Amino acid sequence: MKRTIKVLIVDDERYSRDEMKHLLNEYEHIEVAGEADSGESCVTKALQLQPDVVFLDIEMPKMNGMEVAVMLKELKKVPLLVFATAYPNFAAEAFRHEAVDYLVKPFDEDQLRETVSRLEKLLLASQREEESVSPSKLAIEGDEEIIYIEPKDVLYVYRDERVTRVVLKDKEYETKTALKDFEARLKEFSFFRIHKSYLVNLDYVKRLVPWFNGAYHLEMEGKTEMLSVSRNYVKGLRTRLEL
């Protein structure tokens, strides 16, 4: 699974936002989730996007960066702060707000690289710790028991009237758990929705056969029945499957 750090860029100057976005796009673990051109907009966007990090200018009209930093600390998810400004004289105050770093315009690429490295150590390490304690087995709850299986052993999952069926190579389980719940649980594995009622493990796809009206049939390894692929999912499926 590719781990990312969600970033919100805040600066009242469009050129400065574009420059920072361009520089950050060079890093594979950085995702620029949004931009804001004022302190007020920053707080709103932070509530909506819940970024991991805010790259924050200081001198902005109405609400400056230091005032924004105080408000961001009141959020349920408090982002890390990197101040990015044209004024070097605010550094001491910035670090009183527990800033990770303080960048001065024009931005130095080597310094930014060090900043990103520091963010990766702080954030990606914690993500790995969370993943290491996350459940590794898929729970299938029946009427009288709960079965635990390895996600990699599942060929596909489908909705059959009021029940959901989980299909393995040599057996099948039935549960009342909704298909969308399985999709959420398996999102970190190689599963893809091919139809409103079907979720398949891409590791077991054997062949894709054109049907009609842009739809396809899908054959899974070890199974003779063909699964329907809705035309709305064909492009995404091929993108996931093909080199």
C-alpha positions as CSV (number, residue, x, y, z in Angstrom):
1,M,0.0,0.0,0.0
2,K,1.3,3.4,-0.9
3,R,1.4,5.7,2.1
4,T,0.8,9.4,1.5
5,I,1.0,12.6,3.5
6,K,-1.9,15.0,2.8
7,V,-0.8,18.6,2.5
8,L,-2.7,21.9,2.5
9,I,-0.9,24.9,1.0
10,V,-1.9,28.3,2.4
11,D,-0.7,31.6,0.9
12,D,-2.4,34.7,-0.3
13,E,-0.1,34.9,-3.3
14,R,-1.1,32.6,-6.2
15,Y,2.5,32.4,-7.5
16,S,3.9,31.2,-4.1
17,R,1.2,28.5,-3.9
18,D,2.0,27.3,-7.4
19,E,5.7,27.2,-6.7
20,M,5.2,25.2,-3.5
21,K,2.8,22.8,-5.2
22,H,5.3,22.3,-8.0
23,L,8.1,21.5,-5.6
24,L,6.0,19.2,-3.4
25,N,4.7,17.2,-6.4
26,E,8.2,15.9,-6.9
27,Y,7.8,13.7,-3.8
28,E,6.0,10.4,-4.2
29,H,4.6,10.4,-0.6
30,I,3.3,13.9,-0.7
31,E,-0.3,14.5,-1.8
32,V,-1.3,18.2,-2.3
33,A,-4.9,17.8,-1.2
34,G,-5.9,21.5,-1.4
35,E,-5.0,25.2,-1.4
36,A,-6.2,28.2,0.5
37,D,-5.6,31.9,-0.1
38,S,-6.5,33.3,3.3
39,G,-6.5,32.3,7.0
40,E,-10.2,32.0,7.1
41,S,-10.2,29.7,4.0
42,C,-7.4,27.7,5.6
43,V,-9.4,26.8,8.6
44,T,-12.4,25.9,6.4
45,K,-10.3,23.7,4.1
46,A,-8.6,22.0,7.1
47,L,-12.0,21.0,8.5
48,Q,-13.0,19.6,5.1
49,L,-9.8,17.9,4.0
50,Q,-8.2,17.0,7.4
51,P,-4.6,17.4,6.1
52,D,-1.7,15.8,7.8
53,V,0.4,19.0,7.2
54,V,-0.3,22.7,6.5
55,F,2.3,24.7,4.7
56,L,1.4,28.1,6.1
57,D,2.3,31.7,5.1
58,I,2.5,34.3,7.8
59,E,1.8,37.7,6.4
60,M,-1.8,37.5,5.1
61,P,-4.7,40.0,5.3
62,K,-7.3,39.8,8.1
63,M,-5.9,36.7,9.8
64,N,-2.2,36.0,9.8
65,G,-0.4,32.7,9.9
66,M,0.2,32.8,13.7
67,E,-3.5,33.4,14.3
68,V,-4.4,30.5,12.0
69,A,-1.9,28.3,13.9
70,V,-3.8,28.9,17.1
71,M,-7.1,28.0,15.5
72,L,-5.8,24.9,13.9
73,K,-4.8,23.5,17.3
74,E,-8.5,23.5,18.2
75,L,-9.4,21.1,15.5
76,K,-10.2,17.4,16.2
77,K,-7.3,16.4,13.9
78,V,-4.5,18.8,14.5
79,P,-2.2,19.1,11.4
80,L,1.6,19.5,11.6
81,L,2.7,23.0,10.6
82,V,5.4,24.1,8.2
83,F,5.7,27.9,8.0
84,A,6.6,29.1,4.5
85,T,7.1,32.9,4.4
86,A,9.1,35.8,3.0
87,Y,9.9,37.0,6.5
88,P,12.7,35.3,8.5
89,N,12.1,37.3,11.7
90,F,9.0,35.2,12.8
91,A,11.0,32.0,13.3
92,A,11.1,32.1,17.1
93,E,7.4,32.6,17.4
94,A,6.7,29.9,14.8
95,F,8.5,27.3,16.8
96,R,6.5,28.3,19.9
97,H,3.6,26.9,17.8
98,E,5.5,23.6,17.5
99,A,6.2,24.1,13.8
100,V,8.1,21.2,12.1
101,D,10.1,23.7,10.0
102,Y,10.3,27.3,8.9
103,L,11.0,27.9,5.2
104,V,11.9,31.3,3.8
105,K,11.1,32.5,0.3
106,P,12.5,32.0,-2.3
107,F,12.3,28.3,-1.3
108,D,15.5,26.4,-1.2
109,E,15.0,22.9,-2.6
110,D,17.6,21.3,-0.4
111,Q,16.0,22.7,2.7
112,L,12.6,21.6,1.5
113,R,14.0,18.1,0.9
114,E,15.0,18.0,4.6
115,T,11.6,19.2,5.6
116,V,9.8,16.5,3.6
117,S,12.2,13.9,5.1
118,R,11.3,15.1,8.6
119,L,7.6,14.9,7.8
120,E,8.0,11.3,6.4
121,K,9.8,10.2,9.6
122,L,7.1,11.8,11.8
123,L,4.0,10.7,9.8
124,L,4.8,7.6,7.8
125,A,6.4,5.8,10.8
126,S,3.2,6.3,12.8
127,Q,1.2,5.0,9.9
128,R,3.3,1.9,9.8
129,E,2.8,1.3,13.5
130,E,-1.0,1.6,13.0
131,E,-0.9,-0.9,10.1
132,S,1.2,-3.3,12.1
133,V,-1.5,-3.7,14.7
134,S,-4.4,-3.8,12.3
135,P,-6.3,-7.1,11.8
136,S,-4.9,-9.3,9.1
137,K,-7.9,-11.6,8.8
138,L,-11.3,-11.1,7.3
139,A,-14.2,-11.8,9.7
140,I,-17.3,-13.5,8.2
141,E,-20.2,-13.4,10.6
142,G,-22.8,-16.1,10.2
143,D,-25.9,-16.9,12.3
144,E,-24.0,-19.1,14.8
145,E,-20.3,-18.3,14.4
146,I,-17.7,-16.0,13.1
147,I,-15.2,-17.4,10.6
148,Y,-11.8,-15.8,10.1
149,I,-10.1,-16.2,6.7
150,E,-7.1,-14.7,4.9
151,P,-8.2,-11.9,2.4
152,K,-5.7,-13.3,-0.2
153,D,-7.7,-16.6,-0.3
154,V,-10.9,-14.9,-1.4
155,L,-11.7,-15.1,-5.1
156,Y,-14.7,-12.8,-5.1
157,V,-17.6,-11.6,-3.0
158,Y,-21.1,-11.0,-4.3
159,R,-24.6,-10.0,-3.2
160,D,-27.3,-12.6,-3.7
161,E,-30.7,-11.2,-2.8
162,R,-30.5,-10.7,1.0
163,V,-27.2,-12.4,1.7
164,T,-23.6,-11.8,0.7
165,R,-21.5,-14.8,-0.5
166,V,-17.8,-15.0,0.0
167,V,-16.2,-17.4,-2.6
168,L,-12.9,-19.2,-2.1
169,K,-11.4,-21.8,-4.4
170,D,-12.9,-24.8,-2.5
171,K,-15.7,-23.3,-0.4
172,E,-18.2,-20.6,0.0
173,Y,-19.5,-18.6,3.0
174,E,-22.8,-16.9,3.5
175,T,-23.3,-13.7,5.6
176,K,-25.7,-10.9,6.0
177,T,-22.9,-8.3,6.0
178,A,-23.4,-5.8,3.2
179,L,-21.1,-5.9,0.1
180,K,-20.1,-2.2,0.7
181,D,-18.8,-3.2,4.1
182,F,-16.6,-5.9,2.5
183,E,-15.4,-3.4,0.0
184,A,-14.3,-1.0,2.8
185,R,-12.5,-3.8,4.7
186,L,-10.7,-5.0,1.6
187,K,-9.7,-1.7,0.1
188,E,-6.1,-2.2,1.0
189,F,-6.0,-5.5,-0.9
190,S,-6.2,-6.3,-4.6
191,F,-10.0,-6.1,-4.8
192,F,-12.0,-4.2,-7.4
193,R,-15.8,-3.8,-7.9
194,I,-16.8,-5.0,-11.4
195,H,-20.6,-4.7,-10.9
196,K,-23.0,-3.3,-8.3
197,S,-23.2,-6.8,-6.9
198,Y,-19.6,-8.2,-7.4
199,L,-16.2,-7.5,-5.8
200,V,-13.3,-9.5,-7.2
201,N,-9.7,-10.3,-6.2
202,L,-7.6,-9.1,-9.2
203,D,-4.9,-11.6,-8.3
204,Y,-7.2,-14.4,-9.6
205,V,-8.5,-12.9,-12.8
206,K,-7.8,-15.3,-15.7
207,R,-9.4,-13.6,-18.7
208,L,-11.7,-10.8,-19.9
209,V,-14.2,-11.5,-22.7
210,P,-16.1,-8.8,-24.6
211,W,-19.9,-9.3,-24.3
212,F,-22.2,-6.6,-25.7
213,N,-22.9,-2.9,-25.3
214,G,-19.4,-2.4,-23.9
215,A,-19.9,-4.9,-21.1
216,Y,-17.5,-7.9,-20.5
217,H,-17.5,-11.3,-18.9
218,L,-14.7,-12.2,-16.4
219,E,-13.3,-15.6,-15.8
220,M,-11.6,-16.3,-12.4
221,E,-8.9,-19.0,-11.8
222,G,-10.4,-22.2,-10.6
223,K,-14.0,-21.3,-11.5
224,T,-16.0,-22.1,-14.6
225,E,-18.8,-19.5,-14.2
226,M,-18.3,-16.2,-15.9
227,L,-18.9,-13.0,-13.9
228,S,-20.5,-9.9,-15.5
229,V,-18.4,-6.7,-15.7
230,S,-20.6,-3.6,-16.1
231,R,-19.4,-1.3,-18.8
232,N,-19.0,1.5,-16.2
233,Y,-16.3,-0.5,-14.5
234,V,-14.5,-1.8,-17.6
235,K,-12.0,1.1,-18.0
236,G,-11.0,1.1,-14.4
237,L,-10.7,-2.7,-14.3
238,R,-8.3,-2.7,-17.3
239,T,-6.3,0.1,-15.8
240,R,-5.8,-2.0,-12.7
241,L,-5.0,-5.2,-14.5
242,E,-2.7,-4.2,-17.3
243,L,0.9,-3.0,-17.4
